[in-house]
């Protein structure tokens, strides 16, 4: 076989191996009522159409990126300041910076693909036409997010890390659940809420102008997505039974634990040849990392409170979040209010 043909066949085989099937089951809902009666959802749809952006010509892809520079503060690397960090040579520090950023952005990208699949399901399964309209814009948003992170990783950092196992298990549960509201809750409130907080940290501290612009665009989309989830679920959850509410509270708590654990970064330590168990323990014990993990829930707790899930029933979820040490965020601005404020700020 010709060398070019061999290379093509190998590339084809690699792409086939990268495809993985997950069996899912959910209802597809026709809605024959085309009257836009849910005005807040329809208004969100209008804003989503207005705020579409093209990553190909609106981002400065021509800019060079020093992948081994301190593009994010070294202190966000969990082993920073520890005896493990002190043993690293300057070249190893530069490599670890690149790999930590590559790992973070890889899992952003994998999470965005999960959001792409979940939102496509929401368009199918939601019973409201206004939500189908808005969901269709979010499908486009999520495809664009996968596109930009994939391009940044391949063009500027080399390649991506595989998906983190904790994130993967949560995505599987979200897209495989047959109940449309659980897909909303898992993706729009929990996963995207945590991502929004992480994007906020990245936007504040990144010194790479290309990554900063990517993050700004993605954050604006994500705030709108979470606001969509809050608007939709407030109505959907008003008529749930006590048992149904508890089931959703338990799901939120388990999702919170898995998202917290996904930030241990086992894949980075293994790749770098560092002691994985010791590095994970350092991260668990680090006061800085504990506060960072708590801060990730700053977007989730106020949204769950607005949905009524934080205090529903006997307050089970409030008690569990108290154990996680994240209740200090309950009075923070919920994402719906935050998104509206962002819209006002843009008009000033």
Number of C-alpha atoms within 10 A of each C-alpha: 6 7 8 9 10 11 12 12 12 12 12 12 11 11 10 10 9 8 7 6 5 7 7 12 11 15 13 14 16 13 13 9 11 9 9 14 12 14 10 14 23 17 14 21 23 14 15 20 13 9 13 15 15 10 16 12 8 11 17 14 17 7 11 12 17 12 18 17 16 17 20 20 14 17 12 15 17 23 21 17 12 12 10 14 14 11 10 12 10 9 9 14 19 16 15 20 21 20 22 21 19 23 24 17 20 23 21 21 24 23 25 24 20 23 28 22 17 26 28 19 24 28 24 19 22 22 18 21 22 25 24 24 17 24 24 17 20 27 21 14 25 26 16 21 27 20 16 22 22 19 17 21 19 13 13 16 18 12 15 20 18 12 18 21 14 17 22 18 13 21 23 15 16 25 28 18 15 16 16 22 20 22 24 25 22 26 27 27 28 26 25 24 27 23 23 27 20 22 20 14 17 18 20 12 13 17 15 18 16 17 21 18 16 20 24 16 17 19 20 15 21 24 24 23 29 28 23 24 27 23 18 22 19 15 10 12 16 11 10 10 11 11 10 11 18 19 12 18 23 14 17 23 18 13 22 21 12 17 21 19 18 16 21 22 19 19 17 20 20 13 12 14 8 13 12 18 12 13 21 19 13 19 20 17 12 17 11 13 20 14 12 16 21 16 19 23 29 24 27 29 28 21 28 23 17 20 22 16 22 24 16 16 15 11 13 17 23 22 14 16 18 12 10 16 15 20 20 15 18 20 13 15 16 22 26 20 12 16 20 14 11 14 13 10 9 7 6 5
